[in-house]
Every structure is written in C-alpha cells, then in structure tokens.
C-alpha cells in the first residue's frame, strides 16, 4: 500500500483554510469492489436523480441488451426475441418487423456504426478515481449503455464476432497502455469497471422498474445535496 497524504482543513466564511488534499495525491491500490450495499445505494440514488433524456437512453439500451440475451437464448436475433417477449405479454409489436427489415437491408452500414459505438463506449469507460471506489457510479457515464446498444445492433446484423474481432486489437492496445501507468493494478481495475459497468447498463431497465415500483420519490433538490467529488 502506498503512502497517503492528508491533512485537516478548517472552514472559515464558507471557504476551506489550510492545505487541501487534491485529486491524484493519494497513491496506492484503489479498489472498486465496494460493499454490495454501497453499490446498491449508489444505483438507487443515480436512478432517482437521473434526468429524463439520459434515463430514456439508458432504458432503451438496457431493453435492447435484455432482448439480445433473450433472443440469443432462443437462437434468434434481438428483435425476434423482443417480439416473442411482447407477444407473451400481449404488447403490440407490429413496428418491430419493419425495423428488422430496415436493418437487414443496411446490415453493413448499421454493423459498422455499431462496431464504432462499441469501441468508443469501451474506450470511454471511467477510471477508478472517477468512481470513488463504487462501481455503481458507472451509471453517471453513458459509455457502458452505448456499448450495450452497439452489441445489440451487432447481434441483430449477425456480425457480432466480426465486430469484436475488428475492435479487439484497439482494445488490447488500450489495456496495454493503461497497464503502463504508475498506479498498480490499473489494468485489472479498468477491465473490472468495463465489465461491471456493462452489466449494470444491461440490467438498468429491470432495476429502474423495480425501484419505481417499490422506491420513493426523490425529494426536491436531492441531486444538489449530493457531495461533490474532487
């Protein structure tokens, strides 16, 4: 464990006096494996305070990911899986067949855009010091949701393996570069954050539905009372 520098600060007139610890002055191992209850509390807080447009994007990406998992388990595409789920729940799904046809006619273009979406999503995964040791805070970034959406589109186009093979050298190079940084264990942390963030993004819609049904409304100004991280 490396050396940690810290000092007590006094507040005078609403301002800190004395030396203030700055981001990056703490050296040593950083763990993102916070206790489960802390991660759960962070997920609940982020869902309750999330704005409409980012929330809608995350919900749509999560539904696409869930449809991919369900469709794959049936040996079908994500949209066929979504159609089967909607039919089982007696939800109208007539619009999905034209969407599947539209994607099939442009599979090369959509597959290329999906590959780029996955690549950029993985490259924009936050670092450990952005999370404060809590994996649940990956919900503040849209990269994991974009990765889930890109993977769903790749599966729909039938080019999942081609897309992953195309981005594999770039991702491997990025992981190698991260491993050369001074912080020990940075490479394994980034991989852990990427995998965990994608899983949370995939499960976002079920989590949101559960919290909406059984949670409470966020008080006014709740987001403004959240402590700021350096």
N, C-alpha and C positions, 0 to 999 in steps of 0.2 A: 504494500500500500504506500503510495507516495506521500509527500509532505503536503499538509493543508495549511493555508494561511487564513486567518480570520481575526477579527477584532470587534470589540464592542462599539456601537455607534450611539450617539445621543441625538435626540430630536430637539431642535430649538427653532421655534417660529415656523414649524411645518417643514423644516429642512434638516437633513442629516448633517451633523458635525463630526469631525474626526475622520480617520481613514475608513473608506467604504470598500468592501470586497467587490471586485469586478469579475465579470464573466470571463472564464478562462484562467483564473488564478488558482483554481483548485486542480491539483494534479493527482492522478491515481486511477484506480479502477472505478468505472462507472457502470452500475448495474441497472438494467431496465426491467428486471424481474421484481417489480414491486409486489407487495402482498395482493392477493386476489381482491380483497375488499376495497383496497385503494383504487385499483383499476376499475372495478365496478362503479365506485362512486364517481370517478372521473368520467366514465361513459355516460352515467346518468346526468351529470352536470352539463356535459357538452351537448347531449341531446336536448335538454330542457332549454338551453340558452341559444340554440342554433337558429340562424336566420332562415327565412323561407326558401330562397333560391338555392343556397348551398345544401340545405336539408333535402330539397327536392332532387337535386343532382345525386346526392348520396343514396337516397331511396331508390331512384331509378337504376343506378349502378348496382346496388345490392340486389334488386329484383332480377336484373339481368344475370348476376352471378348465381343466384339461387335457381333460376331457370336453367342455367348451364349445368349445375350439379344435378338437378332433377332430370333434365334431358339426357345427360350422359349416362345416368344410372339406368335409363330405359333404352340406351343405344340410339338416341335421337339428338337433334340439334336443340339449342336453347329455345328457339321459338316454338318448336314442336312440343318441347317439354312445358312451355308456358301455356300452350293451347290445351294440352292434356290437363294441366292443373286448373285452368279456368273452366273447362268443361266439367271437371269433377265438382267444382264449387258453384256451377251454374252461373258463371260470369261470362258476359259476351266477349267473344274473341275473334269476331269476323275480320277485324282490321289486321290481324297478325299474318294471315295468309298472303295478302298483297305485300306486306313488309318483307316477308321471307322471299317472295318472288323478286322484289326490287333488289335485295341484297344479292341474291343468286345471279342476277343479270350483271352485277357490278362487283363480283367477288374479288377480282384483282385489285380494284381501287379501294374497296372497303377493307380488304385484308391488309393492304399496305398502310392505310391510315390507322388500323387497329394495331399493327406492329409498332408504328411510331408512338401511339398512345401508351402502349405497354412500356416501351423503352423510356419515354420521358417520365412516366409515372414511377418507375423503379429508380430512376436517377434523381428524382426529387423527394425521395424518402427522407424524413428529417433525421438529424443526428441525435445522439444520445443526450447531449447537453441541451437540446431544444425541448426535450420531453421531461426533464426534471426527474428522470428515473421512473416515469409512469407510462407504460405502453398505451394506456387508454387515451393519452393526449394526441395520438396519431390522428384522431378524429378531427383535429384542427387543420389538418392538411388534406388536400384533395387528391394528392398523388396516388394513395392506395385505392381510392374509388375509381380513378381513371384507369389504373392497372386492371382492376376487376372488369370494368366495362370493355377495355381492349381485349382481354382474354375471352370474354363472352362473344365479341364480334369475330375473333379469330376462329372460335369453335363453330360459330354459325356459318362462316365462309368455308369451313372444312380445311383450314390451313393453320391449325394450331401448332403442329410440330415445325412447319416451315418458318412460321413467325418466330418461335422460340429459338430455333437454330440460327436465325438471322441476327437476333439481338444478343445471343449468348456470348460472342467474343467481346462485345462492348461492355456487357455487364461484368464479365470476368475481369476485364481490364480495370473497370471501375473498382471492383472489390480489391484487386491487387494494389491499386493506388491508395485506397483507404488504409490498407494494411501497412503502408509505409509511414503513416502518420505517427506522431510521438505518443499519443495516448495508447497504452497497452490494451489489447482486446478490442480495438476499434472495429476491426474487420468482422469479428463474430457478432458484435453488437449491431452493426448495420444490417447484417443478414437476419438477425433475430427481429429487429424492428421492421424490416421489409416483410418478412413472413407474417409476423403478428399483426402488422397494420393491414395487410391484405385480407387476413382472416376476419378482423374486426369490420373492415369495409364490406366484406361479403355478408356478414351477419347483421349489418346495420338496420335493414328494414325489419327483420323479426324483433330486434332489440327495441327499435323505436315503437313498434306496435305494442310490445309488452309494457314499455314504460308509459305509453299514452293511456293504456287501459288501467294500469294499476298505480301509476305515479301521481304526483300532484303538479299543479300549475306552478311555473316559475314565478316568484314574486317580481314586481316591477323593480328594475334596476339591479336584478340579480347578477347580470353579466358584469356590471360596472363595479361590483363589490369583490369580484374575483381578484386574488392577489396577482400582481404583475410579476413576471419572471424576468430576470436580467437578460 
